[in-house]
Amino acid sequence: MPSSITSFTPVLASLVSLLAVLPIVLLGKRPNLREGATFLAAFIKFGLVVSMLPTILAGSTIEFTVWEIVPNLAIAFRVDGLGMLFGLVASSLWIVTSLYSIGYMRGLKEHSQTRFFTFFAISLSATIGVAFAANLFTLYLFYEMLSLATYPLVTHHQDKEARTGGRTYLTYLLSTSIGFVLPALIFVYVKTGSSMEFSSSGFLSGHITASEALILLLLFTFGFAKSGLMPFHSWLPGAMVAPTPVSALLHAVAVVKVGVFCILRVFTGVFGTDYLQDLDIATVVAWIAAFTIVASSLIALTQDNLKRRLAFSTVGQLSYIILGAALLSDRAVTGSMTHIAMHAVGKITLFMCAGAIFVATGKKYISQMDGLGRKMPITFAAFSIGALSVIGLPPTGGLISKFYLVTGAMDAGQSALLVIFLISTILNAAYLLPIGYRAFFPKDPQLAKQPFSWKTTEEANWQCITPLSITAVLAIILFIKPQFLLQLAGLMVGANG
């Protein structure tokens, strides 16, 4: 039987970036020291998360209750396979995103950099809080904390476009969480009288009717709108007014992954996959996700602005995770969990490349990028690798999660949804591969004749290039060595099976 260990480590892993806020603010006029504090907190956070990995891989969990507010309602932390997988993704990518942020913010001489790094740190504290939440109540608190902490990042430029995008961002996320999730949470608490602690078999069975279960499932699915599921997705492309490091944070490290992570928790820890199979209600969510996948991919094809194309790509890729969970088969759920990591690495690479292109050339439209691959070979090589990962092609980790999702659809006997995965893959290739191709092989004969030389490259600064190179290599490493991610996912799938 798996054991449970009581430890303050998961709490500290969440708090460490919050504790870094004070030195970041105090050192605001000394940028090198300020960013040194950011890096120190990032490495400590990652170290704390990694220190718990052997315990989780051994099949145990780590728990700590901070405060029991009223009977059966506590702020509590618990680390299991799924939480560890997400915690590793968030804490590791915070390090490379912090380095990238320095290069981007300094390269463009952005204002209010201290404020930026302050709320960046708070956002990561909330993200790890979500990853290690032991119950639905704690998850909700950190989810709301993340919404509020990322608002100043989205509105960083403080112009009309940023304020409009920020209002849309906060309106969507708060209205859905307060309007959908909070009533659902209260209903669950009243109906079950339990602590709402996540369980491998869920905790709703025997407490609600089938119709109540369907309503609750939809409230939670749409209420966690950070997942970008249509029709509650418009905030996501609207948030592209933020600086590119924020876009990377939103699309890979924190916000959107928190949305799909919360939905995974609802499927596996609140309802339980067995209970959902008995009720036969998850298919409704599966088809909503399938529609989102195809529709967002078609919209992405029409976007000339690179960040907007990547934003609509994210909307579709997040629904891969939701669809995998809704299929309920072991392989599909495994693919859903591992896709959190695989998509994070691929998509953060693409966004950092978009930012590096803007820092070096000021260009943000795909139609302007003909021949840029000869001037920025590292950036566009990394972009091509990131694109392969998002599409799900070798030699990148995206192939692994896509394989499990596709075979999981077959296991579930959902041939129509299997076709959705295949159509989406073709659409992904259609909107991503031409970007790298036109950068290296432009149609303009004059651009095509330009000789390549490392001496004439015009890459962005090294703080931008190094992180995107690291994540591109990581995408390949996850193809070669995906075992520990599959093992973490397997701990959850085995517990639910």
C-alpha positions as CSV (number, residue, x, y, z in Angstrom):
1,M,0.0,0.0,0.0
2,P,1.3,3.5,-0.8
3,S,2.4,5.4,2.2
4,S,1.8,9.1,3.1
5,I,4.6,11.3,4.4
6,T,3.9,14.5,6.3
7,S,6.3,17.3,5.2
8,F,6.4,21.1,5.0
9,T,8.4,20.8,1.7
10,P,5.4,21.3,-0.7
11,V,4.3,24.4,1.2
12,L,7.8,25.8,1.0
13,A,8.1,25.0,-2.7
14,S,5.0,27.2,-3.2
15,L,6.1,30.0,-0.8
16,V,9.7,30.4,-2.0
17,S,8.9,32.6,-4.9
18,L,6.5,34.6,-2.8
19,L,9.2,35.2,-0.3
20,A,11.4,36.4,-3.1
21,V,9.1,39.3,-3.7
22,L,10.6,41.5,-0.9
23,P,14.2,41.3,-2.1
24,I,13.1,41.8,-5.7
25,V,11.2,45.0,-4.7
26,L,14.0,46.2,-2.4
27,L,16.7,45.6,-5.1
28,G,14.6,47.3,-7.8
29,K,17.2,49.9,-8.6
30,R,20.0,47.4,-8.8
31,P,18.9,45.2,-11.7
32,N,21.7,42.6,-11.5
33,L,20.9,41.9,-7.8
34,R,17.2,42.0,-8.4
35,E,17.4,39.3,-11.1
36,G,19.9,37.4,-9.0
37,A,17.2,37.1,-6.3
38,T,14.8,35.9,-9.0
39,F,17.2,33.2,-10.1
40,L,18.0,32.2,-6.5
41,A,14.3,31.7,-5.8
42,A,13.8,29.8,-9.1
43,F,16.7,27.4,-8.4
44,I,15.6,26.8,-4.8
45,K,12.0,26.2,-5.9
46,F,13.2,23.7,-8.5
47,G,15.5,22.0,-6.0
48,L,12.6,21.6,-3.5
49,V,10.4,20.1,-6.1
50,V,13.1,17.7,-7.3
51,S,13.8,16.7,-3.7
52,M,10.3,15.2,-3.5
53,L,10.6,13.3,-6.8
54,P,12.1,10.0,-5.4
55,T,9.4,9.7,-2.8
56,I,6.7,10.2,-5.4
57,L,8.3,7.7,-7.9
58,A,8.4,5.2,-5.0
59,G,4.6,5.4,-4.9
60,S,4.2,7.5,-1.8
61,T,2.5,10.9,-1.3
62,I,3.6,13.9,0.6
63,E,1.1,15.9,2.6
64,F,0.8,18.9,4.9
65,T,-2.3,20.7,6.3
66,V,-1.7,24.4,6.8
67,W,-5.0,25.4,8.4
68,E,-8.4,23.8,9.0
69,I,-10.7,26.7,8.7
70,V,-13.9,24.8,9.7
71,P,-14.4,21.0,9.9
72,N,-13.7,19.3,6.6
73,L,-12.5,22.6,5.0
74,A,-8.8,23.1,5.1
75,I,-5.9,24.7,3.2
76,A,-3.8,21.6,2.6
77,F,-1.0,20.4,0.3
78,R,-0.5,17.0,-1.2
79,V,2.0,15.9,-3.8
80,D,1.2,12.9,-6.0
81,G,2.2,11.8,-9.5
82,L,0.1,14.4,-11.4
83,G,1.1,17.2,-9.1
84,M,4.7,16.3,-9.3
85,L,4.6,16.2,-13.1
86,F,3.1,19.7,-13.3
87,G,5.4,21.0,-10.5
88,L,8.4,19.9,-12.4
89,V,7.2,21.5,-15.6
90,A,6.4,24.9,-13.9
91,S,9.5,25.1,-11.7
92,S,12.0,24.0,-14.4
93,L,10.6,26.3,-17.1
94,W,10.5,29.3,-14.6
95,I,14.4,29.2,-14.6
96,V,14.7,29.4,-18.4
97,T,11.9,31.9,-18.7
98,S,13.5,34.1,-16.1
99,L,16.7,34.2,-18.1
100,Y,14.8,34.9,-21.3
101,S,12.8,37.7,-19.5
102,I,16.1,39.5,-18.7
103,G,17.2,39.4,-22.3
104,Y,13.8,40.5,-23.6
105,M,13.1,43.2,-21.1
106,R,16.6,44.7,-21.3
107,G,16.8,44.3,-25.1
108,L,13.7,46.3,-25.6
109,K,14.4,48.6,-22.6
110,E,11.0,47.8,-21.2
111,H,9.6,50.0,-18.3
112,S,8.6,48.8,-14.8
113,Q,10.8,45.8,-14.8
114,T,10.7,45.4,-11.1
115,R,7.0,45.2,-11.1
116,F,7.2,42.6,-13.9
117,F,9.6,40.3,-11.9
118,T,7.5,40.8,-8.8
119,F,4.3,39.6,-10.2
120,F,6.1,36.9,-12.2
121,A,7.3,35.5,-8.9
122,I,3.8,35.7,-7.3
123,S,2.4,33.9,-10.3
124,L,4.8,31.0,-9.9
125,S,3.9,30.7,-6.2
126,A,0.3,30.4,-7.2
127,T,1.1,27.8,-9.9
128,I,2.9,25.5,-7.5
129,G,0.1,26.0,-5.0
130,V,-2.3,24.7,-7.6
131,A,0.0,21.8,-8.5
132,F,0.3,20.6,-4.9
133,A,-3.3,21.4,-3.7
134,A,-4.7,18.5,-1.7
135,N,-8.4,19.5,-2.1
136,L,-10.8,21.4,-4.3
137,F,-10.9,24.3,-1.9
138,T,-7.2,24.9,-1.8
139,L,-7.0,24.5,-5.6
140,Y,-9.7,27.2,-6.0
141,L,-7.9,29.6,-3.8
142,F,-4.6,29.4,-5.7
143,Y,-6.4,29.4,-9.0
144,E,-7.9,32.8,-8.2
145,M,-4.6,34.0,-6.8
146,L,-3.0,33.3,-10.2
147,S,-5.7,35.2,-12.1
148,L,-5.1,38.3,-10.0
149,A,-1.3,38.0,-10.0
150,T,-1.1,37.7,-13.8
151,Y,-3.3,40.7,-14.5
152,P,-0.5,43.3,-14.1
153,L,1.6,41.2,-16.4
154,V,-1.0,41.2,-19.2
155,T,-1.5,44.9,-18.8
156,H,2.3,45.6,-18.5
157,H,2.5,48.1,-21.4
158,Q,-0.3,50.3,-19.8
159,D,-1.6,51.5,-23.2
160,K,-5.2,51.3,-24.4
161,E,-4.6,47.9,-26.1
162,A,-3.1,46.5,-23.0
163,R,-5.9,47.7,-20.7
164,T,-8.5,46.3,-23.1
165,G,-6.8,43.0,-23.2
166,G,-6.4,43.0,-19.5
167,R,-10.0,43.7,-18.9
168,T,-11.0,40.9,-21.2
169,Y,-8.6,38.6,-19.5
170,L,-9.8,39.3,-15.9
171,T,-13.5,39.4,-16.9
172,Y,-13.4,36.0,-18.5
173,L,-11.4,34.3,-15.8
174,L,-13.1,35.8,-12.8
175,S,-16.6,35.6,-14.1
176,T,-16.3,31.9,-15.0
177,S,-14.5,30.9,-11.8
178,I,-16.9,32.9,-9.5
179,G,-20.0,32.2,-11.6
180,F,-19.3,28.5,-12.3
181,V,-16.6,27.0,-10.1
182,L,-17.6,28.6,-6.8
183,P,-21.3,27.5,-6.9
184,A,-20.2,24.0,-7.9
185,L,-17.7,23.9,-5.1
186,I,-20.3,25.0,-2.5
187,F,-22.8,22.5,-3.9
188,V,-20.2,19.7,-3.6
189,Y,-19.3,20.6,-0.1
190,V,-22.9,20.7,1.0
191,K,-23.8,17.5,-0.7
192,T,-20.9,15.4,0.4
193,G,-20.0,17.0,3.7
194,S,-16.5,15.9,3.0
195,S,-13.1,17.7,2.9
196,M,-13.3,17.6,-0.9
197,E,-9.8,15.9,-0.8
198,F,-8.7,14.5,-4.1
199,S,-9.0,10.8,-4.3
200,S,-7.9,8.2,-6.9
201,S,-11.5,7.1,-7.1
202,G,-13.1,10.5,-6.6
203,F,-15.4,11.4,-3.8
204,L,-18.8,12.2,-5.5
205,S,-20.1,8.7,-6.1
206,G,-23.2,8.0,-4.1
207,H,-23.8,11.7,-3.2
208,I,-25.3,13.1,-6.4
209,T,-27.7,12.1,-9.2
210,A,-26.6,11.6,-12.8
211,S,-28.2,14.9,-13.9
212,E,-26.4,16.7,-11.1
213,A,-23.2,15.1,-12.1
214,L,-23.5,16.3,-15.7
215,I,-24.2,19.9,-14.5
216,L,-21.3,19.8,-12.1
217,L,-18.9,18.4,-14.8
218,L,-19.8,21.2,-17.2
219,L,-19.6,23.9,-14.5
220,F,-16.1,22.8,-13.5
221,T,-15.0,22.3,-17.1
222,F,-16.1,25.7,-18.3
223,G,-15.5,27.4,-15.0
224,F,-11.7,26.7,-15.2
225,A,-11.6,28.9,-18.2
226,K,-7.8,29.2,-18.2
227,S,-8.1,26.0,-20.2
228,G,-9.2,28.0,-23.2
229,L,-12.1,25.8,-24.1
230,M,-14.5,27.4,-26.5
231,P,-16.6,29.5,-26.2
232,F,-14.6,30.8,-23.2
233,H,-11.3,31.2,-25.1
234,S,-11.3,34.9,-26.3
235,W,-9.2,36.1,-23.4
236,L,-6.3,34.0,-24.6
237,P,-5.5,35.6,-27.9
238,G,-6.5,39.0,-26.4
239,A,-3.7,38.5,-23.8
240,M,-1.1,38.6,-26.5
241,V,-0.7,42.3,-26.0
242,A,1.5,41.4,-23.1
243,P,5.3,41.2,-23.5
244,T,6.5,37.9,-25.0
245,P,7.9,36.5,-21.7
246,V,4.4,36.9,-20.3
247,S,3.0,35.1,-23.3
248,A,5.4,32.2,-22.6
249,L,4.3,32.2,-19.0
250,L,0.6,32.2,-20.0
251,H,0.9,29.5,-22.6
252,A,3.5,27.1,-21.3
253,V,4.5,27.5,-17.7
254,A,1.5,28.7,-15.7
255,V,-1.9,30.0,-16.6
256,V,-3.3,27.7,-19.4
257,K,-1.7,24.7,-17.9
258,V,-3.3,25.5,-14.6
259,G,-6.6,25.5,-16.4
260,V,-6.2,22.0,-17.9
261,F,-4.6,20.7,-14.7
262,C,-7.6,21.7,-12.7
263,I,-9.9,19.9,-15.2
264,L,-7.7,16.8,-15.0
265,R,-8.1,17.0,-11.2
266,V,-11.8,17.2,-11.5
267,F,-12.0,14.2,-13.8
268,T,-9.6,12.0,-11.9
269,G,-9.8,13.2,-8.3
270,V,-13.3,14.6,-7.9
271,F,-15.4,12.3,-10.0
272,G,-13.0,9.5,-10.7
273,T,-12.8,7.9,-14.1
274,D,-14.7,4.8,-13.1
275,Y,-17.6,6.9,-11.9
276,L,-17.6,8.9,-15.1
277,Q,-17.6,5.7,-17.1
278,D,-20.6,4.5,-15.2
279,L,-22.5,7.7,-15.8
280,D,-21.4,8.0,-19.4
281,I,-21.4,11.8,-19.4
282,A,-17.7,12.6,-20.3
283,T,-18.5,12.2,-24.0
284,V,-20.2,15.6,-23.9
285,V,-17.0,17.3,-22.8
286,A,-15.0,15.2,-25.3
287,W,-17.0,16.6,-28.2
288,I,-16.8,20.2,-27.0
289,A,-13.0,19.7,-26.8
290,A,-13.0,18.1,-30.3
291,F,-14.8,21.2,-31.7
292,T,-12.4,23.5,-30.0
293,I,-9.4,21.6,-31.5
294,V,-10.6,21.9,-35.1
295,A,-12.0,25.4,-34.9
296,S,-9.0,26.9,-33.2
297,S,-6.7,25.2,-35.8
298,L,-8.7,26.7,-38.7
299,I,-8.5,30.1,-37.1
300,A,-4.8,29.8,-36.6
301,L,-4.3,29.2,-40.3
302,T,-5.7,32.7,-41.0
303,Q,-3.5,34.6,-38.5
304,D,-0.5,36.6,-39.9
305,N,0.6,37.9,-36.5
306,L,2.9,35.2,-35.2
307,K,1.9,35.4,-31.5
308,R,-1.8,35.3,-32.4
309,R,-1.2,32.2,-34.5
310,L,0.6,30.6,-31.6
311,A,-2.2,31.7,-29.3
312,F,-4.9,29.9,-31.3
313,S,-2.6,26.9,-31.5
314,T,-2.5,26.8,-27.7
315,V,-6.3,26.9,-27.6
316,G,-6.4,23.7,-29.7
317,Q,-3.5,22.0,-27.9
318,L,-5.1,22.5,-24.5
319,S,-8.2,20.8,-25.7
320,Y,-6.0,17.7,-26.6
321,I,-5.5,17.4,-22.8
322,I,-9.2,17.8,-22.0
323,L,-10.2,15.4,-24.8
324,G,-7.7,12.8,-23.5
325,A,-9.1,13.1,-20.0
326,A,-12.7,12.8,-21.3
327,L,-11.9,9.6,-23.3
328,L,-11.3,8.0,-19.8
329,S,-9.2,5.1,-21.2
330,D,-5.8,4.5,-19.4
331,R,-3.7,5.4,-22.5
332,A,-5.7,8.5,-23.3
333,V,-5.5,9.8,-19.7
334,T,-1.7,9.0,-19.7
335,G,-1.4,11.0,-22.9
336,S,-3.4,13.8,-21.5
337,M,-1.1,14.1,-18.4
338,T,2.2,13.8,-20.4
339,H,0.9,16.3,-23.0
340,I,1.1,19.0,-20.2
341,A,4.9,18.6,-20.3
342,M,5.4,18.0,-24.0
343,H,3.2,20.9,-25.1
344,A,4.8,23.2,-22.5
345,V,8.3,22.6,-23.8
346,G,7.3,22.9,-27.4
347,K,5.1,26.0,-27.1
348,I,7.5,27.9,-24.8
349,T,10.2,27.4,-27.4
350,L,7.9,28.8,-30.1
351,F,7.0,31.9,-28.0
352,M,10.5,32.6,-27.0
353,C,11.5,32.4,-30.7
354,A,8.8,34.9,-31.6
355,G,10.1,37.2,-28.9
356,A,13.7,36.8,-30.1
357,I,12.7,37.7,-33.6
358,F,10.9,40.8,-32.3
359,V,13.9,41.8,-30.2
360,A,16.4,41.4,-33.1
361,T,14.3,42.7,-36.0
362,G,11.1,44.3,-34.7
363,K,9.1,42.0,-36.9
364,K,6.0,40.2,-35.6
365,Y,4.1,39.2,-38.7
366,I,4.7,35.9,-40.5
367,S,4.6,37.6,-43.9
368,Q,7.7,39.7,-42.9
369,M,9.8,36.6,-42.1
370,D,10.9,35.5,-45.5
371,G,14.7,34.8,-45.5
372,L,15.1,35.5,-41.8
373,G,16.3,32.0,-41.2
374,R,19.6,32.9,-42.9
375,K,20.1,35.8,-40.5
376,M,18.7,34.0,-37.4
377,P,19.6,30.3,-37.9
378,I,19.6,29.4,-34.2
379,T,16.2,31.0,-33.6
380,F,14.5,29.4,-36.6
381,A,16.1,26.0,-36.0
382,A,14.7,26.1,-32.5
383,F,11.4,27.2,-33.9
384,S,11.3,24.3,-36.3
385,I,12.0,21.8,-33.4
386,G,9.3,23.5,-31.3
387,A,6.9,23.2,-34.2
388,L,7.6,19.5,-34.6
389,S,6.9,19.0,-30.9
390,V,3.6,20.8,-31.0
391,I,2.6,18.9,-34.2
392,G,3.6,15.6,-32.6
393,L,6.4,14.5,-35.0
394,P,9.8,12.9,-34.3
395,P,12.4,13.5,-32.9
396,T,10.4,15.4,-30.2
397,G,8.5,14.5,-27.1
398,G,5.2,15.7,-28.7
399,L,5.1,12.4,-30.5
400,I,5.0,10.4,-27.3
401,S,1.9,12.2,-25.8
402,K,0.2,12.2,-29.2
403,F,0.8,8.5,-29.6
404,Y,-0.9,7.8,-26.2
405,L,-3.8,10.1,-27.0
406,V,-4.4,8.5,-30.4
407,T,-4.1,4.9,-29.1
408,G,-6.2,5.9,-26.1
409,A,-9.0,7.0,-28.5
410,M,-8.8,3.6,-30.1
411,D,-9.0,1.9,-26.7
412,A,-12.1,3.9,-25.9
413,G,-13.7,2.8,-29.1
414,Q,-14.0,6.4,-30.3
415,S,-13.1,6.2,-33.9
416,A,-14.7,9.6,-34.7
417,L,-12.6,11.3,-32.1
418,L,-9.5,9.4,-33.4
419,V,-10.2,11.1,-36.8
420,I,-10.3,14.5,-35.0
421,F,-6.8,13.9,-33.7
422,L,-5.5,13.0,-37.2
423,I,-7.2,16.0,-38.9
424,S,-5.8,18.3,-36.2
425,T,-2.3,17.0,-36.7
426,I,-2.6,17.9,-40.4
427,L,-3.9,21.4,-39.6
428,N,-1.1,21.9,-37.0
429,A,1.5,21.1,-39.7
430,A,-0.3,23.5,-42.1
431,Y,0.0,26.5,-39.8
432,L,3.4,25.9,-38.3
433,L,5.7,24.3,-40.8
434,P,5.4,27.0,-43.5
435,I,6.8,29.6,-41.0
436,G,10.2,27.9,-40.8
437,Y,10.2,26.9,-44.4
438,R,9.7,30.5,-45.7
439,A,12.4,31.7,-43.2
440,F,15.0,29.3,-44.7
441,F,13.7,29.1,-48.3
442,P,12.1,32.4,-49.2
443,K,10.2,32.8,-52.5
444,D,11.9,36.1,-53.3
445,P,14.9,35.2,-55.6
446,Q,17.0,38.0,-54.2
447,L,16.5,36.7,-50.6
448,A,17.1,33.1,-51.7
449,K,20.5,34.1,-53.2
450,Q,21.8,35.6,-50.0
451,P,24.8,33.5,-48.8
452,F,24.7,32.2,-45.3
453,S,27.6,33.0,-43.0
454,W,27.8,32.8,-39.2
455,K,29.6,36.2,-39.3
456,T,26.6,37.9,-40.7
457,T,24.0,36.5,-38.3
458,E,21.7,38.9,-36.5
459,E,20.5,36.9,-33.6
460,A,19.0,38.5,-30.5
461,N,21.1,38.8,-27.3
462,W,22.4,35.6,-25.6
463,Q,19.9,35.9,-22.8
464,C,17.2,35.3,-25.4
465,I,19.0,32.7,-27.5
466,T,20.2,30.5,-24.7
467,P,16.8,29.7,-23.2
468,L,15.1,28.8,-26.5
469,S,18.1,26.6,-27.4
470,I,17.7,24.8,-24.0
471,T,14.0,24.2,-24.5
472,A,14.5,23.0,-28.1
473,V,17.1,20.5,-26.9
474,L,14.8,19.5,-24.1
475,A,12.0,18.7,-26.6
476,I,14.3,16.2,-28.2
477,I,15.5,14.8,-24.9
478,L,11.8,14.1,-23.9
479,F,11.5,12.0,-27.1
480,I,14.5,9.9,-26.1
481,K,13.8,9.8,-22.4
482,P,10.1,10.2,-21.6
483,Q,10.1,7.4,-19.0
484,F,9.9,9.4,-15.8
485,L,7.0,11.4,-17.1
486,L,5.2,8.3,-18.2
487,Q,5.9,6.8,-14.8
488,L,4.4,9.8,-13.0
489,A,1.3,9.6,-15.1
490,G,1.2,5.9,-14.6
491,L,1.1,6.3,-10.9
492,M,-2.2,8.3,-11.3
493,V,-3.7,6.1,-14.0
494,G,-2.9,2.9,-12.0
495,A,-4.5,4.4,-8.9
496,N,-7.6,5.3,-10.9
497,G,-7.8,1.9,-12.7
